[in-house]
Amino acid sequence: MTYIPDALRRMVVERAGERCEYCRIQQRDSLYVHEVDHIIPVKHRGETALDNLCLACLDCNRNKGSDFASFDPETNHISVLFDPRQHQWDEHFRLNGARIVPLTPEGRVTEFVLKLNDPTRLRARKALLESGRYP
């Protein structure tokens, strides 16, 4: 695991509004503390710099691992994952009830790799929507 200085970690958390930048769950609604994720992993020469870091919930971060691209399930072409520093969430995803619907190749590979619509995650998101706590 790469060391991230406390000051840099605070900047990432503050910029994200304590919300996972992939699935948009708030820190307060998660059992585990959100983690700072390298958008381009260190393994692939990603830097530990503010413009390569985002806040991710445990599920998103563990599912993403060291991935930064995958095969688009619709076209079978390689596409990068959604990059919170380069992309706007609303251009790549939309909500349909509790389901996160991908709109672009980046959205589709991200939904697939991060398992954004896993049944357990859908149930949790539905409960949060019903209580007015999501997104």
N, C-alpha and C positions, 0 to 999 in steps of 0.2 A: 504494500500500500504506500502511496506517495504522500509525503508530509505536506500538509497545506497549512500555512501560518494562520493563526487565529484571526488576525486582521483581515486577511483575504477571505477566509471562511465567512466572517461576519458580512463582508461586502456582498458575497454571493447570496447569502440568506436574505439580506435586506433587499437586494435587487429583485429577488424572486417573490418577495412578499410572503415568505415562509410557505410557499406553494410549490409542489412538484412541477417542474417546467415541462414535463411530458404528459402526465395524466391529470394534472391540476388539483390534486388532493392537497388540502391544507395540512400543515404539520400538526395542528391541534386535533385533527381527525384521524391521525395515523398512530398505530401502536408503537412504532419505532421512529426514532429520530431520523429525519431526512438527511441524506448524504450529499456531499459535494461530488459531482461527477465530472470527469474529463470528457468533453464532447468527442474530441479526437483523443483516444487513450494514449497514455505515455508509451505504451508498447508500440504504438504506431507513430512515435515522435511528436505526440501532442504535448504542449507545454502546460505547466502549472501556472497559468496566467488568467486573469479575470475574463478575457475574451474567449477562453477555451473551457470555462467552467460553468456549470449550471447546478441547480438544486434538484435532486431526484429522490423520490420516495424509495424505500427499500425494495419494493417489488420492481419498479422500473429500473433501478440501478442494477439489481441482481440479474434481471432478465437481459439487460443490455450488455453487461460484462464488458469485454474489450471490443465489441462490435461497433462499427461506424457505418456499415453498409450491408446490404443483403440483396437477394433476388426479389424483385417486385412480384407478388403472387398473381397479379393480373397479366403482366407482359413477359415475365421471366427474364427481364433485363435487370442488370445491377443498378441499384440506386442507393444513394447515401440515406442515412436516417435523418429524421427531423433534427435540425440544429437550432436550438433556442436563441442563439446569438445571430444567426443569419436569416431565419425564417419567422414568419408570423403564424402563430398557432391557428388562427381562424382561416388562414389561407390553405392549410393542410388538413384540418379536421373540422368536424361540426358535431354537435351533440344531437342525438336522436333518442330522447328519453335519457337513459343512463348509458347508452352505447356511444362510444367515440367512433364516429364514422370517418374513415380516411378519404381524402379528396384528391390526393396526388400520389405519384410514386413514392415520394419521401414519407407521406402519411401512411401509405399501405405497408411499406417495409417496417416502419416504426410500430404500427399497430400489431403486426405479425411478430416481430422480434421481442418487443416489450410485453406482449400478451395483454394489451390494454383492455381487451374485452373478455378476459378469462371469467368464467361464471362467478367465482368468488368476488372478483373485483367489481363485476356488474351489480351483484347484490349489495355490496357496500356502497357503491355509487348511487344506487337507487334509494337506499335508506337515507343517504346524505341529501339527495335531491328532495325527497319528501319532507325532510326537516328544514329545508332551506339553507343547508350548509355547503352546497356544491352548485356551481363551480365557485 
